Amino acid sequence: MTLPNNLGSMDNFKRYSKLVLGLVLLILAIIFMVQNTEIVEVALFFWKISMPRSLLVFVLLLIGASLGFLAGHIWRGRQKE
């Protein structure tokens, strides 16, 4: 694979690299979603929710990332005091 001629500066190379990485991650996410379409049932206390397995993984990933983000902000706030 050859790089385009306009990649003379490091900024352009970084931008191109991020684009390629983003496309690869997007393709992997689509493959994951297509392969995990089985419906699963999640029970929590008296709630029962049915959803595709890939959606469940995505929702849990978002919840975990949000909790990590909030914990980081709380931790940094306490360290400043």
N, C-alpha and C positions, 0 to 999 in steps of 0.2 A: 504494500500500500504506500503510495507516495503522498506527501503533504502538498497542499496547494501552495502556489508561488507567493501568495500574499502573507505567508507566515514568517515574515522577516523579524518581527519583534517577539519578545517573550510574552507580552500581553496577548497577542494574537494566538500564540501557541497554547497558552493557558485557556483561553476562550474556546479554542478548537477542542482541547482535551476535555474540558467540562461538557461540551456538547456531545462528544462521543461517549463519555461515561454516562451521561444522562440518557442517551438513546439505548445503550446497553442495559441499563437498569430498567428502563421502560419496557423493553422487549422481555426481560426476565420476569417482570411483574405480570405482563400479559400472559406469558406461558404459565406462570403459577396460577393465575385466575382461571385459565382454560382447563387446567388439569385438576383443579379442586372445586368443582361445581357441585359436589355432593351436598345435600341438605343435612345439616346437623341441628340437633335440638339442644339448647342451652337452658338449664334450669337453675334459678337462683331464688331461694326461699319459695315463694308461691308463684313466681313468674316463670313462664316457659316461652322461649322465643326460638323460632326456626329460621335459619338463614344459611346461605352457602358457606362452606368452610373457608373459602378465600376471604369473604367479607368479615367473618369472625376474626381471622388472623389480622386483617387490616384494622379493625376496630380496636382489638387488644393492643396492637402496635401504637395506635394513636393515643390510647389511654396511658400506656407506659411512657411514651415520649412526653406527654403533657405532665404527668406526675414527676418525671425526672427534671423537666424544665422548671416546674414550680419549686421542687426541692432545692434545685441549684440556686434559684433566686432567694429563697428563704435562708439558705446556708450562707450565701454571700452577704446578705443583709445583716446577719448576726455576727459575721466576722468583722464587719466595718465598725461595729459598736465597741 
